Amino acid sequence: MTTTIAIAGKGGTGKTTLAGLLIRRLAEGQTGPILAIDADPASNLNTVLGLPLEKTVGDVREETSEKARANLLEAGIAKRDLLDYEINSSVVEGVGVDLLAMGRPEGPGCYCAANNMLRAIIDTIADSYPWVVIDNEAGLEHLSRRTTRDVEVLLIVSDATVRGITTAGRIAALLKELNTKVGKHYLIVNRAAEGLTPELRAAIDEHGLDLLAVLPDDPLVAAFDAAGRPLLQLPDDSRLKVAMAPVVDTVLDQAQGKEVTGAHHR
C-alpha cells in the first residue's frame, strides 16, 4: 500500500525545504524506499536532496511529441511503451529515496492521450513505493491533472504574513473545486521568528485553516543554501529539524490512519 503526502504553498515559503526534511525523517525511520516527486517547475527538490537531475517528465513528453511529429519514432514500438521506458529512465535513484521531476507544465486544459499515458505511468511507478512525497505548486495543477493519486495528507505552507495565509486559504478552497481526493490538510506557518500575531491568528480563523505548526526561522538553512549544501545534511540539533520532528510524527500518524490528538503549534 502506498501512502502519499503532498506539500503545497506559494513560492518562497520554504515548502521544498520542509519536503526535504519530511523525506529525511521517513528515510531515517527506515519505512522503505520513498519516491519524491518534484511537481513544481520553480522548485529544486533535487538540490535539497543532493541528487542530480538530467531529465524531467516534461522533457520526455516534449521529446516524444517532437519525434512523433517528425515521424522519427522507431517502428514497432508503441508510444506508451516508449514513454514508459523514458519515464522510468528519468527516475533518479538515491539512498532510500528516488526522485521523479515533473518539469514544465503540460499547458492549460490539455488532456490529450499522451498526458493520460503519462499519468498512468507515473501512478504505476509510485505504486511500487510505500511512501510518495509530492512537492507541489500552489495551484495544485499536478495533483489535479498529472496524476490520479489519492493524497492522505496535504501540508499547506505559508510564511508569517496575512497575504501568505490568504494564499493558503485559497489553496485549501481549491480542494473543493478540483477532482482531487485529500484525506486531511493542515497549515504550517514557516519562518515565524515572533510566533503568531493576532492578525495572523485572525486570518487563519477566517479561512478555516487547521494549524499544525509554527516553525522558526533557521539561519543554518540560509547558510546551507548559500553554500549549495543539501539540506538533508542539516545537523540533528538545527532549529528547524528539531521543530519539524513532532510535526512529521503527527503527519505520519494521520497518513497511517492513527488518531491524532492535537497539532504541534504554539
Secondary structure in CASP SS format (residue, H / E / C, confidence):
PFRMAT SS
TARGET T0000
AUTHOR 0000-0000-0000
METHOD secondary structure of the structure
MODEL  1
M C 1.00
T C 1.00
T E 1.00
T E 1.00
I E 1.00
A E 1.00
I E 1.00
A E 1.00
G C 1.00
K C 1.00
G C 1.00
G C 1.00
T C 1.00
G C 1.00
K H 1.00
T H 1.00
T H 1.00
L H 1.00
A H 1.00
G H 1.00
L H 1.00
L H 1.00
I H 1.00
R H 1.00
R H 1.00
L H 1.00
A H 1.00
E H 1.00
G C 1.00
Q C 1.00
T C 1.00
G C 1.00
P C 1.00
I E 1.00
L E 1.00
A E 1.00
I E 1.00
D E 1.00
A C 1.00
D C 1.00
P C 1.00
A C 1.00
S C 1.00
N C 1.00
L H 1.00
N H 1.00
T H 1.00
V H 1.00
L H 1.00
G C 1.00
L C 1.00
P C 1.00
L C 1.00
E C 1.00
K C 1.00
T C 1.00
V H 1.00
G H 1.00
D H 1.00
V H 1.00
R H 1.00
E H 1.00
E H 1.00
T H 1.00
S H 1.00
E H 1.00
K H 1.00
A H 1.00
R H 1.00
A C 1.00
N C 1.00
L C 1.00
L C 1.00
E C 1.00
A C 1.00
G C 1.00
I C 1.00
A C 1.00
K H 1.00
R H 1.00
D H 1.00
L H 1.00
L H 1.00
D H 1.00
Y H 1.00
E H 1.00
I H 1.00
N H 1.00
S H 1.00
S H 1.00
V C 1.00
V E 1.00
E E 1.00
G C 1.00
V C 1.00
G C 1.00
V E 1.00
D E 1.00
L E 1.00
L E 1.00
A E 1.00
M C 1.00
G C 1.00
R C 1.00
P C 1.00
E C 1.00
G C 1.00
P C 1.00
G C 1.00
C C 1.00
Y C 1.00
C C 1.00
A H 1.00
A H 1.00
N H 1.00
N H 1.00
M H 1.00
L H 1.00
R H 1.00
A H 1.00
I H 1.00
I H 1.00
D H 1.00
T H 1.00
I H 1.00
A H 1.00
D C 1.00
S C 1.00
Y C 1.00
P C 1.00
W E 1.00
V E 1.00
V E 1.00
I E 1.00
D E 1.00
N C 1.00
E C 1.00
A C 1.00
G C 1.00
L C 1.00
E H 1.00
H H 1.00
L H 1.00
S H 1.00
R H 1.00
R H 1.00
T C 1.00
T C 1.00
R C 1.00
D C 1.00
V E 1.00
E E 1.00
V E 1.00
L E 1.00
L E 1.00
I E 1.00
V E 1.00
S E 1.00
D C 1.00
A C 1.00
T C 1.00
V H 1.00
R H 1.00
G H 1.00
I H 1.00
T H 1.00
T H 1.00
A H 1.00
G H 1.00
R H 1.00
I H 1.00
A H 1.00
A H 1.00
L H 1.00
L H 1.00
K H 1.00
E H 1.00
L C 1.00
N C 1.00
T C 1.00
K C 1.00
V E 1.00
G E 1.00
K E 1.00
H E 1.00
Y E 1.00
L E 1.00
I E 1.00
V E 1.00
N C 1.00
R C 1.00
A C 1.00
A C 1.00
E C 1.00
G C 1.00
L C 1.00
T C 1.00
P H 1.00
E H 1.00
L H 1.00
R H 1.00
A H 1.00
A H 1.00
I H 1.00
D H 1.00
E H 1.00
H C 1.00
G C 1.00
L C 1.00
D C 1.00
L E 1.00
L E 1.00
A E 1.00
V E 1.00
L C 1.00
P C 1.00
D C 1.00
D C 1.00
P H 1.00
L H 1.00
V H 1.00
A H 1.00
A H 1.00
F H 1.00
D H 1.00
A H 1.00
A H 1.00
G C 1.00
R C 1.00
P C 1.00
L H 1.00
L H 1.00
Q H 1.00
L C 1.00
P C 1.00
D C 1.00
D C 1.00
S C 1.00
R H 1.00
L H 1.00
K H 1.00
V H 1.00
A H 1.00
M H 1.00
A H 1.00
P H 1.00
V H 1.00
V H 1.00
D H 1.00
T H 1.00
V H 1.00
L H 1.00
D H 1.00
Q H 1.00
A H 1.00
Q C 1.00
G C 1.00
K C 1.00
E C 1.00
V C 1.00
T C 1.00
G C 1.00
A C 1.00
H C 1.00
H C 1.00
R C 1.00
END
